[in-house]
Amino acid sequence: MARRAILAVGLLALPLTACLTPSRDYHGYVADEAQPSEIQPGEDTRSTVLAQLGSPSTKSLFDDNTWIYMSELQERVAFYRPRVKTRNITAIAFGTDDKVEEVLQYSAEDGQVINYASRETPTRGRELGLWEQIFGSVGNVRLPNSDEVTPDNPTGRRR
């Protein structure tokens, strides 16, 4: 009887082990045959880099002579946030003669945390609570016989 209970608990707990197995997600450039680090400065040209590595992940914003290849591996366990396991960034700079001048390698350790601007536009004045928004206009209604300036009454005086 005890064996059956242990076996039943074991079989019921078996699907839970699948939650503990990390799932892996690859993002960005995935090298097929050649690695970006195999590019040789002074030997390779823009066309040979394109033939070996394919199109870059992105180009430099300020200079089209720098190609950037980015790749990242993330692991997620159960419902937790994904964690970056590896991140590789290779920047390839070309000279005026389309030959590779330098190959720069960066990893996750080279990165810096950037604080992004919030998506809120600051406004002047005070913030109203829920009840102030609902009942804030009570008592602020003008009567039709007021001194309000309208197109029919440009001076605002009573007639």
N, C-alpha and C positions, 0 to 999 in steps of 0.2 A: 504494500500500500504506500509506503514511504517513497519507494522508487518511482511509482506512478506519479506521485505529487511533485517530486523533483523533476521528472521528465516533462510534466505538463507545464510547470513554471519555466523550465528551460526553453520549451517550444514557444511559449507565449512571449518570452523575453528576446527570442532570436530576432524578430523584426526590428526591435529597438536598436540592435547593433548597426543596422543600416544608417541610422541617424548619426552615429558617431564616426562614420567613414567620411572623410573630407571629399567634397566635390571640387574639381579643378576647372578653372575657366582661363582660357588663353585669350589675350586681347592684343591687337596690333599686328605687327609684322611677324610672320612665322617663316623662318628660313627653310627653303626646300633643299638646295644643294650647297650653296656657298653662304658663309657667315659674313656679316658686315665687317667683322674684325679682320677678315682675310684680305681686305682691299689694301693695296700697297701704294703709299704716296709716291708720286713721281713716275710710276709705271702705268697705273690704271687711268682711264679717261672716263668722261661722262657716259659715253656709249658702252664701254665695257662694264661699268658699274650698273647701268640700266639692264644690260644683258644678264649679268650674274645675279643681281638682287631684285630686279624689277622696279616698279615705281616706288618712290619713297613714301613713308607715312605722311610726311608734310615737308614743306620747304620753309626756309627761314623767312620771317615776315619782312625783313629789311633788305635781304639779299637773296636773289634766286640762285646764287652760286653755292649755297649750303643746303644739302639734302639731309633729312633726319629720318632714321629708321627706329621706331619704338616698338617694344614688346613687353608684355607683362603677364605674369602668372599669379592668379589669385586662388586661394583656397577658402572654402566655406564649410564649417562644421555645423550641422543641424540648422538652427534658426539664427545663429550668430552672424554678425557682419563679416563680409569677406575680408581676409587679410592678404596683403601683398607678400608673396613669397620671393619672387624675383622680378626685377624691373631692369631692362637694358635699353639704353638709348645710345645710338651711334650717330654722330654728326660727321658728315663727309663734306669737306670744303674743297671747292674747285677753284683753280686759278683762271687767269684770262685765256690761257691756251687750252682750256677744258681738261687739264690734267689734275689729278687729285693732289692737293697741297698737304692736307692733314686729315687724319681720322681720329676723332675724339670719342672716347668711351665713357659713359656715365652709368651708374647703377642707382638703386634705391637709396643707398647711403649718401649719395651726392645731392639728393633732393632737399628742398627747403619747404617748410609749411608756409603757405600764403594765406593771409586773412582776406577773404573776399569782401567786397562792399555788400552791405545788406540790400535787399530788394525793396526797401521802403524809402519813400521820399519824405524828408522831414518837412513838417508843416508848422506854421505858427499857430499860437493859441493853445488852449487846453483841451485835453481829451475828455469827451463826455462818456459817462457810464451808461449802462443799459437803460435805467429808469429816466435819466436826464434826456436821453434820445427820444424815449417814448412820450414823456410828459413835458418836454422842454418847451413846446410851442403853446401849451395851455396858458391862456391869459395874454398872449402876444398877438391876438387877432385884432386888427384895426376895424373899427366900425365904418360903415359906408359914409357917414356924415362927418368924417374927420377932416383934419387940415392937410390931408395927403395931397401931394402934387400929382396930378394926372393930366393926360392930354386935354381933357375937357375943362380942367381947372388948373391952369399953369401957375397961378400964384399960391395956391393952397389955401386960400381964404374961403370961408363959408359964404354961400350966396344967399 
